[in-house]
Amino acid sequence: MPDVIFNGPEGRLEGRYHHSRVPNGPIALVLHPHPQQGGTMNNKVVYTLHHVFSRRGFSVMRFNFRGVGRSQGDFDNGQGELSDAAAALDWLQAVNPDAGHCWVAGFSFGAWIGMQLLMRRPEISGFVAVAPPANRYDFTFLAPCPSSGLIVHGDKDEIVPDASVAKLAAKLSAQKTITVDHAVVPGANHFFADHLEALGETVDTYLGANMDRIRPG
């Protein structure tokens, strides 16, 4: 999996990129959890998401937000990180100019950033939000949510209460123009310790059922 360095708003950003063997295959951007709480692109949940997308024929990239690993800059409370994600998507699209579809996925803080990116980039046709921190961040900007997607949560999450995620999922599911699936992984905590395989299977099953929104063209 090649290392990549690309230009971000505050300097160089570091990523890992997998290029699909599928001609004009879809692309996916995977976003990591909170930089100030140990979140990096090598987080196990982020790696699991990356692997699932690549196995499904996506060209996929995960990267370090500013100030993490070899990425330049300093933590910016979400605003700068959203700009980093936009720059990463620009790079991904430049490398794959004929990509059929574009997806964004994120874990925890990364899910919050990913959903904001979804609102700003109409070319994004699907999302996967793992343990979105609905109790800590405002998600009311999703009014309306522009794309269908999947929300995944563990019922033993000690950081984000199940009820807050269920409330967010129910609110988004009430919209008539999109479909938001809400999957709960039994026994999983916030980091899906000992449940990464179940998480991967959940996301893979969802992608498989939505291939009509993933195939090129």
Secondary structure, 3 states (H helix, E strand, C coil): CCEEEEEECCEEEEEEEECCCCCCCCEEEEECCCHHHCCCCCCHHHHHHHHHHHHCCCEEEEECCCCCCCCCCCCCCCHHHHHHHHHHHHHHHHHCCCCCCEEEEEECHHHHHHHHHHHHCCCEEEEEEECCCCCCCCCCCCCCCCCCEEEEEECCCCCCCHHHHHHHHHHHHCCCCCCEEEEEECCCCCCCCCCHHHHHHHHHHHHHHCHHHCCCC
